[in-house]
């Protein structure tokens, strides 16, 4: 079995959107199809924001999409520069527990390093012990003294005369 990361194109955006919706169903997250579609389009057309990949599995000459990974970029003084957030790492249920993640983590790290990333972070559902063990096995360290918090805000357009 050959496992690789394949960058999606704008023409494959519907397939990526479908995978994201599967992840939202699995994690019981609210679906916001139009918002998600616009965000994917924005990410795919602005590589400075991050990177998306399909997880492609080639088995017996057949290539199948087993899931996707999305990394978004940010900046951290703590880590000395650009950091990556693994925003989504989704494998379809039939592809889990087959060593795919173990093959992919070094590939993701190599891509991140080549993009100038100094550290990778991710969120794991606190009750998902299997995922937590998997990431710890791959040297991700829980930051026990921290609690990630989120507040939803409405973005606003910046007038052109203020932006410069």
Helices and strands as residue ranges (DSSP letters): E 2-6, G 10-12, H 13-27, H 33-45, G 47-49, E 50-59, E 62-76, E 81-91, G 93-95, H 100-114, E 119-122, H 129-137, H 160-163
